[in-house]
Amino acid sequence: MTLVHLGILLISLLGFFALALATERHSEHLLRRVPAPHWRQLARAVGSGLLALALALGIVSLHVGVGITLWLGWLSIAALALVFTFPKWPWQPPLREKPARKPKAQSAEAVTIAEPRARRWIAAGLLATTVGVFSVGLARVDTQPLQRSDASRGTVGPWQFTFAEAHRDAPEVMEMDVPMKEFRLRFCEACDNDIRQASLKVNQPRSARATGMAFMGQRWERRVEIPLPATLRAGSELWLTIVGKDGAVHQAVLRMDRVSPVTVAWFEERKKHEGTSHAPH
């Protein structure tokens, strides 16, 4: 995921640099000459295309909401980085001669010299603060469940799928002391069009009508919350049942200790606690 963020930043930097070359003022600053109009138009098109490419990379890798947010953040950092880089560029534009003004007093001259330095320090502080705040926010953004390294990938029938627990937390205990756990499922884009229904159950279904809870939600990221039996252990299996639009039924088996180790650990701790509470004193 770090490569995605680095890619968005680098592409945004190149895009802003190309847009700078598309203007007469900045192109003369960067190249010591003004390119021909058709070259500036080409630079403008390339710059706009690179910024759009950075946006597309964010959306494809991180989905719409997070992708656009991170793109805007890296876009701001890229722009600020170039703002501080241009004044340090080896080829500086010639300074325009201005008529000398007689200072009113020595203190006024000192203030005039100090003001640009103060502004630079303030701008540098704002840039550092922006990068720091954005980095902290980025560190707190959770990776999408189906994009985590611990997500399970496999095939069920002719279809490829990715499967993962929604949260790497202990099960949530609902009414009547029933532990519940949420899972996410996604099929390949071509596969999804052939699937009618997907359902999930702990342990092997006893019949075709008892295949567990059906997945709901957006087809590219289906979700389901299922009850967990009190007998669940590390070797327990999750049975994924898929019904195709042609009526064919396919099943895949996933071990619980592979999909959700925290759930297995929670049940083991619960059994130990129950065994201790029922032990004779």
RAPE-V238758 format. One record per residue. N is the residue number from 1. RES is the residue in one letter. SS is DSSP state (H for helix, E for strand, - for the rest). Layout:
n	res	ss
N	RES	SS
N	RES	SS
This chain:
n	res	ss
1	M	-
2	T	H
3	L	H
4	V	H
5	H	H
6	L	H
7	G	H
8	I	H
9	L	H
10	L	H
11	I	H
12	S	H
13	L	H
14	L	H
15	G	H
16	F	H
17	F	H
18	A	H
19	L	H
20	A	H
21	L	H
22	A	-
23	T	-
24	E	H
25	R	H
26	H	H
27	S	H
28	E	H
29	H	H
30	L	H
31	L	H
32	R	-
33	R	-
34	V	-
35	P	-
36	A	-
37	P	H
38	H	H
39	W	H
40	R	H
41	Q	H
42	L	H
43	A	H
44	R	H
45	A	H
46	V	H
47	G	H
48	S	H
49	G	H
50	L	H
51	L	H
52	A	H
53	L	H
54	A	H
55	L	H
56	A	H
57	L	H
58	G	H
59	I	H
60	V	H
61	S	H
62	L	H
63	H	-
64	V	H
65	G	H
66	V	H
67	G	H
68	I	H
69	T	H
70	L	H
71	W	H
72	L	H
73	G	H
74	W	H
75	L	H
76	S	H
77	I	H
78	A	H
79	A	H
80	L	H
81	A	H
82	L	H
83	V	H
84	F	H
85	T	H
86	F	H
87	P	-
88	K	-
89	W	-
90	P	-
91	W	-
92	Q	-
93	P	-
94	P	-
95	L	-
96	R	-
97	E	-
98	K	-
99	P	-
100	A	-
101	R	-
102	K	-
103	P	-
104	K	-
105	A	-
106	Q	H
107	S	H
108	A	H
109	E	H
110	A	H
111	V	H
112	T	H
113	I	H
114	A	H
115	E	H
116	P	H
117	R	H
118	A	H
119	R	H
120	R	H
121	W	H
122	I	H
123	A	H
124	A	H
125	G	H
126	L	H
127	L	H
128	A	H
129	T	H
130	T	H
131	V	H
132	G	H
133	V	H
134	F	H
135	S	H
136	V	H
137	G	H
138	L	H
139	A	H
140	R	H
141	V	-
142	D	-
143	T	-
144	Q	-
145	P	H
146	L	H
147	Q	H
148	R	-
149	S	-
150	D	-
151	A	-
152	S	E
153	R	E
154	G	E
155	T	E
156	V	E
157	G	-
158	P	-
159	W	E
160	Q	E
161	F	E
162	T	E
163	F	E
164	A	E
165	E	E
166	A	-
167	H	-
168	R	-
169	D	-
170	A	-
171	P	-
172	E	E
173	V	E
174	M	-
175	E	H
176	M	H
177	D	H
178	V	-
179	P	E
180	M	E
181	K	E
182	E	E
183	F	E
184	R	E
185	L	E
186	R	E
187	F	E
188	C	-
189	E	H
190	A	H
191	C	H
192	D	H
193	N	-
194	D	-
195	I	E
196	R	E
197	Q	E
198	A	E
199	S	E
200	L	E
201	K	E
202	V	E
203	N	-
204	Q	-
205	P	-
206	R	-
207	S	-
208	A	-
209	R	-
210	A	-
211	T	-
212	G	-
213	M	E
214	A	E
215	F	-
216	M	E
217	G	-
218	Q	-
219	R	H
220	W	H
221	E	H
222	R	E
223	R	E
224	V	E
225	E	E
226	I	E
227	P	E
228	L	-
229	P	-
230	A	-
231	T	-
232	L	-
233	R	-
234	A	-
235	G	-
236	S	-
237	E	E
238	L	E
239	W	E
240	L	E
241	T	E
242	I	E
243	V	E
244	G	E
245	K	-
246	D	-
247	G	-
248	A	-
249	V	E
250	H	E
251	Q	E
252	A	E
253	V	E
254	L	E
255	R	E
256	M	H
257	D	H
258	R	H
259	V	H
260	S	-
261	P	H
262	V	H
263	T	H
264	V	H
265	A	H
266	W	H
267	F	H
268	E	H
269	E	H
270	R	H
271	K	H
272	K	H
273	H	H
274	E	H
275	G	H
276	T	H
277	S	H
278	H	H
279	A	-
280	P	-
281	H	-
